[in-house]
Amino acid sequence: MAQEQRPRGSEVTGALIGWERRGSRHGVVMTLQIVENAAQYQDHRYHRVSVALNDRQLRSMARDLARAARSRGLDLRARPPLRARIWTRLKSLVMK
C-alpha cells in the first residue's frame, strides 16, 4: 500500500498515539506516531515523524512538559515501591 506523500514543510495535525526514543551521538531521536482521525488509528495508518533533539533542546522540552503536567495537576513523582507502601500502611495501623 502506497503511503500518502506530503510536500516538504507540510503540517500534520492529530493525536499522538506513541513514540520511540533512540539515543544518538549528541542527543536523542524521537519518532512520534500521529493519527489524524479514528479511522487511521483503527487501520494502523499513522504518520511517523522523526525529530532530532540535542541535549539543550531535550532539557528545554522536558522542563516545558513538566510545567504542562503541573499546570494540569499531574504528579510526576514515581509511586513508592510496594514494600514501602505496605510498611507505611502497617505503621499507620499500629499507631492508631
Secondary structure, DSSP 8 states (H G I E B T S, - for coil): -------TT----SEEEEEEEEEETTEEEEEEEEESSHHHHHTT--EEEEEEEEHHHHHHHHHHHHHHHHHTT---S----HHHHHHHHHHHHHT-
